[in-house]
């Protein structure tokens, strides 16, 4: 992928990204997301540049992926420019087929900041600059950066990013809070709009965007948006009326979204039926089995299954079993049981409260 890819993409349409979330957005979840929303660009969990350099096992474990995930971005963190360069050489190997590299300058976790990684790079501008410069020199892949408004409210975001732009960063994602605010406070997007006016690269918004409709209300001059936590249990959040098969003229493009029911688009938001939720739960669970060993799989899927059913009024009946499942067969049997018990309600949409507790007399 050539280094001006993002500028070209942003000139055609608004960009949608799945935000990186460690321990959540693994290959199985990324496959699930792409199955529902083919237009979403996928970002990996974040990996240490040092670990990738020193552990061939880690590189061979996290960089290979399924074709459905392409084009895939790998996000890395660290503090040593030379280690970033060495990691980039590994990530750039043809056998891994990675599309681009993203640098984590946004993570506010105390242990990350104390060690000089993540958002602490916003107060170590020279190091941040050298990291991007060394990456650009080490790889043919585009380099992008995810950061925050500032570290503690006193840094000049525009100046900081003009520096990184000069070091050949090709796209910027901004989480609208400072590192000190972490995940609290009310959104203030104005500095992000101002930033886009002062840099030449595309700027992406991240933070408290719940769905495509909400983002459309906030987009203004930005190139796109990124959703992380709000996609948990709701990978349909990236869909809008523009993805309704009835509204797509291009036959090839329309085929990508043929799995969606046009009637489930309500006020620019897609509300999946109970059947769609159960189908995706099963797909996600099977994808985890295929990518991770059984014990690891059981721990990973537990946190996802209940979230898919969070608007399903009978989720409490199945909660304990879903969060203690130990095998794919066990999870599959629970899903089959829900299908059978609610066979008359499979085409109803829990997100629109079309299934109520009164529908069945289950205690």
C-alpha positions as CSV (number, residue, x, y, z in Angstrom):
1,X,0.0,0.0,0.0
2,X,1.5,3.3,-1.1
3,X,2.2,6.1,1.5
4,X,-0.4,8.5,0.1
5,X,-3.2,5.9,0.4
6,X,-5.1,7.7,3.2
7,X,-5.1,11.1,1.5
8,X,-6.6,9.5,-1.6
9,X,-9.2,7.5,0.4
10,X,-10.3,10.6,2.3
11,X,-10.8,12.5,-0.9
12,X,-13.4,10.0,-2.0
13,X,-15.4,9.3,1.1
14,X,-15.5,9.5,4.9
15,X,-13.4,6.8,6.6
16,X,-14.6,4.4,9.3
17,X,-12.2,2.6,11.7
18,X,-12.5,0.0,14.4
19,X,-10.5,1.5,17.3
20,X,-7.8,-0.7,18.8
21,X,-8.7,-2.3,22.2
22,X,-6.3,-4.6,23.9
23,X,-7.7,-8.0,24.8
24,X,-10.8,-7.4,22.8
25,X,-10.3,-6.8,19.1
26,X,-8.4,-9.9,18.1
27,X,-8.6,-11.7,14.7
28,X,-12.0,-13.3,15.5
29,X,-13.7,-10.0,16.4
30,X,-12.1,-8.3,13.4
31,X,-13.5,-11.0,11.1
32,X,-16.9,-10.6,12.8
33,X,-16.8,-6.9,12.2
34,X,-15.8,-7.2,8.5
35,X,-18.6,-9.8,8.0
36,X,-21.2,-7.2,9.1
37,X,-19.6,-3.9,7.9
38,X,-17.2,-4.5,4.9
39,X,-16.3,-0.8,4.7
40,X,-14.7,-0.6,8.1
41,X,-10.9,-0.4,8.3
42,X,-9.6,-2.7,11.0
43,X,-6.9,-1.8,13.6
44,X,-5.3,-4.6,15.7
45,X,-4.8,-4.7,19.4
46,X,-1.6,-2.8,20.3
47,X,1.7,-4.7,20.5
48,X,5.1,-3.7,22.0
49,X,7.7,-2.8,19.3
50,X,10.3,-4.4,21.7
51,X,8.4,-7.6,22.0
52,X,7.9,-7.9,18.2
53,X,11.6,-7.5,17.7
54,X,12.7,-10.0,20.5
55,X,10.0,-12.6,20.0
56,X,9.5,-14.3,16.7
57,X,6.7,-16.3,18.4
58,X,4.8,-13.2,19.0
59,X,5.2,-11.9,15.5
60,X,4.1,-15.2,14.0
61,X,1.1,-15.3,16.5
62,X,-0.3,-11.8,16.0
63,X,0.6,-10.7,12.4
64,X,-0.9,-13.5,10.3
65,X,-4.6,-12.9,9.7
66,X,-7.5,-13.9,7.5
67,X,-8.1,-12.4,4.0
68,X,-11.4,-11.0,5.3
69,X,-9.5,-8.7,7.6
70,X,-7.5,-7.0,4.8
71,X,-6.4,-4.3,4.7
72,X,-5.2,-4.6,8.3
73,X,-3.3,-2.1,10.4
74,X,-1.0,-3.1,13.2
75,X,-0.7,-0.7,16.1
76,X,2.5,-0.7,18.1
77,X,3.8,1.1,21.1
78,X,7.2,1.8,22.6
79,X,9.7,4.6,23.2
80,X,12.9,3.7,21.4
81,X,13.0,4.9,17.7
82,X,15.5,2.2,16.8
83,X,13.1,-0.5,18.1
84,X,10.2,0.9,16.2
85,X,12.3,0.7,13.0
86,X,13.3,-2.9,13.6
87,X,9.6,-3.8,14.4
88,X,8.6,-2.1,11.2
89,X,11.0,-4.2,9.2
90,X,9.3,-7.3,10.6
91,X,5.8,-6.1,10.2
92,X,6.6,-5.1,6.5
93,X,7.5,-8.7,5.5
94,X,5.5,-9.8,2.5
95,X,4.3,-13.0,4.2
96,X,2.3,-11.0,6.8
97,X,0.6,-8.7,4.3
98,X,0.1,-5.8,6.7
99,X,-1.4,-2.7,5.1
100,X,0.1,0.0,7.4
101,X,1.5,0.7,10.8
102,X,-0.2,2.9,13.5
103,X,1.7,4.3,16.5
104,X,0.1,4.4,19.9
105,X,0.6,7.9,21.4
106,X,-2.8,7.9,23.1
107,X,-2.9,5.2,25.9
108,X,-3.3,6.9,29.3
109,X,-2.7,3.9,31.5
110,X,-0.5,4.8,34.4
111,X,2.0,1.9,33.9
112,X,2.2,2.8,30.2
113,X,2.9,6.5,30.9
114,X,5.4,5.8,33.7
115,X,7.4,3.7,31.3
116,X,7.6,6.5,28.7
117,X,5.1,4.9,26.2
118,X,1.7,5.8,25.0
119,X,0.5,9.4,25.7
120,X,3.7,10.3,27.5
121,X,5.2,10.8,24.0
122,X,3.1,14.0,23.8
123,X,5.4,15.6,26.3
124,X,8.5,14.0,24.7
125,X,8.1,15.6,21.3
126,X,11.6,15.0,20.1
127,X,11.3,11.3,20.7
128,X,7.8,11.2,19.1
129,X,9.3,13.0,16.0
130,X,12.2,10.5,15.8
131,X,9.9,7.5,16.1
132,X,7.8,8.6,13.1
133,X,10.9,9.6,11.1
134,X,12.6,6.2,11.8
135,X,9.5,4.3,10.9
136,X,9.1,6.2,7.6
137,X,12.7,5.4,6.7
138,X,12.4,1.7,7.7
139,X,9.3,0.7,5.8
140,X,7.3,1.2,2.6
141,X,4.1,1.1,4.5
142,X,2.1,4.2,5.5
143,X,2.7,5.4,9.1
144,X,-0.3,6.7,11.1
145,X,-0.6,8.0,14.6
146,X,-3.3,7.8,17.3
147,X,-3.0,10.4,20.1
148,X,-5.1,12.7,22.3
149,X,-5.9,16.4,22.5
150,X,-2.8,16.8,24.8
151,X,-1.2,15.1,27.8
152,X,-2.6,17.4,30.5
153,X,-4.2,20.3,28.6
154,X,-1.1,22.4,28.2
155,X,0.5,21.0,25.1
156,X,-0.1,22.6,21.6
157,X,-1.8,19.9,19.6
158,X,-1.4,21.7,16.3
159,X,2.3,22.3,16.7
160,X,2.8,18.7,17.9
161,X,1.1,17.3,14.9
162,X,2.7,19.6,12.4
163,X,6.0,18.2,13.7
164,X,4.7,14.6,13.1
165,X,3.4,15.5,9.7
166,X,6.8,16.8,8.8
167,X,8.2,13.4,9.9
168,X,5.9,11.8,7.4
169,X,3.0,10.6,9.5
170,X,0.1,10.1,6.9
171,X,-3.0,10.1,9.1
172,X,-4.0,11.2,12.6
173,X,-6.6,9.9,14.9
174,X,-7.5,12.1,17.9
175,X,-9.2,10.9,21.0
176,X,-10.9,14.1,22.1
177,X,-9.8,13.8,25.8
178,X,-6.4,14.6,27.3
179,X,-4.4,11.7,28.8
180,X,-5.1,13.1,32.3
181,X,-8.8,12.9,31.6
182,X,-8.5,9.3,30.5
183,X,-12.1,8.3,29.8
184,X,-14.0,10.9,31.8
185,X,-15.3,14.4,31.0
186,X,-17.8,15.6,28.4
187,X,-16.7,15.7,24.7
188,X,-15.1,18.8,23.2
189,X,-14.5,18.3,19.5
190,X,-13.7,21.9,18.6
191,X,-9.9,21.5,18.9
192,X,-10.1,18.5,16.5
193,X,-11.9,20.6,13.9
194,X,-9.3,23.3,14.3
195,X,-6.5,20.8,13.9
196,X,-7.8,19.6,10.6
197,X,-7.7,23.2,9.3
198,X,-4.0,23.4,10.1
199,X,-2.6,20.1,8.9
200,X,-2.6,18.5,5.4
201,X,-3.2,14.9,6.4
202,X,-6.6,13.4,7.2
203,X,-7.8,13.7,10.8
204,X,-10.0,11.0,12.4
205,X,-12.2,11.6,15.4
206,X,-12.4,9.1,18.3
207,X,-14.2,9.1,21.6
208,X,-17.9,8.6,22.6
209,X,-19.1,8.1,19.1
210,X,-21.9,5.5,19.5
211,X,-22.9,4.9,15.9
212,X,-22.7,6.2,12.3
213,X,-25.6,8.5,12.8
214,X,-24.0,10.3,15.8
215,X,-20.8,10.7,13.8
216,X,-22.6,12.2,10.8
217,X,-23.9,14.9,13.2
218,X,-20.3,15.7,14.3
219,X,-18.2,15.1,11.1
220,X,-17.9,18.7,9.8
221,X,-14.4,19.0,8.2
222,X,-13.0,15.7,9.5
223,X,-12.0,12.8,7.3
224,X,-13.7,10.1,9.4
225,X,-14.3,8.5,12.7
226,X,-13.3,5.6,14.9
227,X,-15.4,3.6,17.3
228,X,-14.1,1.3,20.0
229,X,-16.0,0.6,23.2
230,X,-19.5,1.3,21.6
231,X,-19.0,-1.5,19.1
232,X,-18.7,-4.0,21.9
233,X,-21.7,-6.3,21.5
234,X,-22.9,-4.1,18.6
235,X,-20.7,-4.4,15.5
236,X,-23.7,-3.1,13.5
237,X,-23.0,0.4,14.9
238,X,-21.0,1.2,11.7
239,X,-24.0,0.8,9.5
240,X,-26.2,3.6,8.1
241,X,-28.8,4.1,5.4
242,X,-26.0,4.5,2.9
243,X,-25.3,0.8,3.5
244,X,-28.9,-0.2,2.9
245,X,-28.8,-2.6,-0.2
246,X,-31.9,-0.7,-1.6
247,X,-29.8,2.5,-1.7
248,X,-26.7,1.1,-3.4
249,X,-26.7,1.3,-7.2
250,X,-23.4,-0.5,-7.9
251,X,-24.2,-4.2,-8.1
252,X,-20.8,-5.3,-6.8
253,X,-21.1,-3.0,-3.8
254,X,-24.7,-3.9,-3.2
255,X,-23.7,-7.6,-2.9
256,X,-21.3,-6.8,0.0
257,X,-24.3,-5.7,2.0
258,X,-26.9,-8.2,0.8
259,X,-26.8,-9.9,4.2
260,X,-28.6,-6.9,5.7
261,X,-32.3,-6.6,5.9
262,X,-33.3,-3.2,4.4
263,X,-36.3,-3.0,6.8
264,X,-33.9,-3.0,9.8
265,X,-32.6,0.5,9.0
266,X,-34.5,2.9,11.2
267,X,-33.6,6.6,11.3
268,X,-30.1,5.8,9.9
269,X,-29.4,3.1,12.5
270,X,-29.4,-0.6,11.9
271,X,-31.3,-2.7,14.4
272,X,-30.4,-6.4,14.0
273,X,-33.0,-9.1,14.7
274,X,-32.6,-11.7,17.4
275,X,-31.7,-14.2,14.7
276,X,-29.0,-12.0,13.3
277,X,-27.5,-11.6,16.8
278,X,-27.5,-15.3,17.4
279,X,-26.0,-16.0,14.0
280,X,-23.1,-13.5,14.7
281,X,-22.6,-14.9,18.2
282,X,-22.1,-18.3,16.6
283,X,-19.8,-17.0,13.9
284,X,-17.7,-15.1,16.4
285,X,-17.4,-18.1,18.7
286,X,-16.4,-20.4,15.8
287,X,-13.8,-17.9,14.6
288,X,-12.3,-17.9,18.0
289,X,-12.1,-21.6,18.0
290,X,-10.3,-21.5,14.7
291,X,-7.7,-18.9,15.8
292,X,-7.1,-19.8,19.5
293,X,-6.8,-23.0,21.5
294,X,-9.8,-24.2,23.4
295,X,-9.0,-22.9,26.9
296,X,-7.9,-19.5,25.6
297,X,-11.1,-19.4,23.5
298,X,-13.4,-20.0,26.4
299,X,-12.0,-17.1,28.4
300,X,-12.1,-14.8,25.3
301,X,-15.7,-15.5,24.2
302,X,-17.3,-15.1,27.6
303,X,-17.0,-11.3,27.7
304,X,-18.6,-11.1,24.2
305,X,-21.6,-13.3,24.3
306,X,-23.6,-11.5,26.9
307,X,-22.9,-8.2,25.3
308,X,-24.5,-9.2,22.1
309,X,-27.7,-9.9,24.0
310,X,-27.6,-6.8,26.2
311,X,-30.9,-5.5,24.8
312,X,-32.5,-8.9,24.9
313,X,-34.9,-8.9,28.0
314,X,-34.2,-12.6,28.8
315,X,-30.4,-12.3,28.8
316,X,-30.4,-12.7,32.6
317,X,-31.8,-16.2,32.2
318,X,-28.7,-17.2,30.2
319,X,-26.1,-14.9,31.7
320,X,-24.4,-17.3,34.1
321,X,-24.1,-20.0,31.5
322,X,-22.8,-17.6,28.9
323,X,-20.1,-16.2,31.1
324,X,-18.9,-19.6,32.3
325,X,-18.9,-21.4,29.0
326,X,-15.9,-23.7,28.5
327,X,-16.2,-25.0,24.9
328,X,-17.6,-24.1,21.5
329,X,-20.1,-27.0,21.8
330,X,-21.4,-25.6,25.1
331,X,-21.8,-22.1,23.7
332,X,-23.4,-23.5,20.5
333,X,-25.9,-25.5,22.6
334,X,-26.9,-22.3,24.6
335,X,-27.4,-20.4,21.3
336,X,-29.5,-23.3,19.9
337,X,-31.6,-23.3,23.1
338,X,-32.3,-19.6,22.7
339,X,-33.3,-20.1,19.0
340,X,-35.7,-22.9,20.0
341,X,-37.2,-21.1,23.0
342,X,-37.7,-17.9,21.1
343,X,-38.4,-19.4,17.6
344,X,-41.5,-17.2,17.2
345,X,-39.5,-14.0,18.0
346,X,-36.4,-14.5,15.9
347,X,-37.3,-11.8,13.4
348,X,-38.0,-9.2,16.1
349,X,-35.4,-6.5,17.0
350,X,-34.4,-6.4,20.7
351,X,-32.8,-2.9,20.2
352,X,-36.3,-1.6,19.4
353,X,-37.8,-3.4,22.4
354,X,-39.8,-5.7,20.1
355,X,-39.3,-8.5,22.6
356,X,-40.5,-8.1,26.1
357,X,-40.5,-10.2,29.2
358,X,-44.2,-10.7,28.8
359,X,-43.6,-12.6,25.6
360,X,-42.7,-15.7,27.6
361,X,-43.4,-16.7,31.1
362,X,-39.8,-17.7,32.0
363,X,-38.8,-17.1,35.6
